[in-house]
Amino acid sequence: MSSSVERQSNPTAWAAFWVALAGLVLMPIPLFIGLIVGGGLSIVAAVLAVIGLLKGLARNGKGIGPVVFAAIFIALTWGGISIGGGVVW
């Protein structure tokens, strides 16, 4: 008996998750390094998150869990940068 197994994973959403997590971890590096690296990664993660969300919604919401966590990581990164993370020692 063969059954068609629908793919539950959303690779774009997982990419957004991991890139956003890397941006959050690297954001506190001082002397503008964290601002450039962490901020840049968070922008890439935001683009990936939007794409992953649209792909997930096209599949009736399957695989958008990582997008939610990516959005949280992105918000934390931008919040950290706004209070001086990655800029001051």
C-alpha positions in Angstrom: 0.0 0.0 0.0 1.6 3.2 -1.0 0.5 6.5 0.5 1.4 10.0 -0.5 3.2 11.6 2.4 2.8 15.3 2.4 5.9 17.2 3.3 5.4 19.0 6.7 8.6 20.9 6.8 9.2 24.4 5.5 12.9 24.8 4.7 12.6 28.6 4.1 11.1 28.9 7.6 13.9 26.9 9.1 16.5 29.0 7.3 14.9 32.1 8.7 14.9 30.6 12.2 18.6 29.7 12.1 19.7 32.9 10.5 17.7 35.0 13.0 19.2 33.0 15.9 22.7 33.6 14.5 21.9 37.3 14.2 20.7 37.4 17.8 23.8 35.6 19.1 26.2 37.8 17.2 24.5 41.1 17.9 26.2 41.9 21.2 29.7 41.9 19.7 31.0 45.5 20.4 32.6 48.1 18.2 29.9 48.0 15.5 30.8 44.4 14.5 27.5 43.2 16.1 25.6 46.0 14.5 26.8 45.1 11.0 26.8 41.3 11.4 23.8 40.8 13.6 21.8 43.5 12.0 22.6 42.2 8.5 21.7 38.7 9.4 18.4 39.8 11.0 17.5 41.6 7.7 18.2 38.5 5.7 16.2 36.5 8.3 13.3 38.9 8.0 13.1 38.4 4.2 13.3 34.6 4.6 10.6 34.7 7.3 8.2 36.6 5.0 8.9 34.0 2.2 8.5 31.1 4.7 5.3 32.6 6.0 3.8 32.9 2.6 4.8 29.4 1.7 3.4 28.1 5.0 0.1 29.9 4.5 -0.1 28.5 1.0 0.0 25.1 2.6 -2.8 25.9 5.1 -0.4 27.0 7.8 1.8 24.0 7.9 5.4 24.8 8.8 5.0 28.3 10.1 6.2 27.6 13.6 9.8 28.4 12.9 8.7 31.7 11.3 7.1 32.7 14.6 10.3 32.0 16.5 12.4 33.8 13.8 10.2 36.9 14.2 10.8 36.8 17.9 14.6 36.5 17.4 14.5 39.3 14.8 12.5 41.6 17.2 15.0 40.9 20.0 17.9 41.6 17.8 16.5 44.9 16.6 15.5 45.8 20.1 19.0 45.1 21.3 20.5 47.2 18.5 18.2 50.0 19.4 19.5 50.2 22.9 23.1 50.1 21.9 23.9 46.4 21.4 26.8 45.9 18.9 27.8 49.5 19.2 29.1 50.2 22.7 31.5 48.0 24.6 
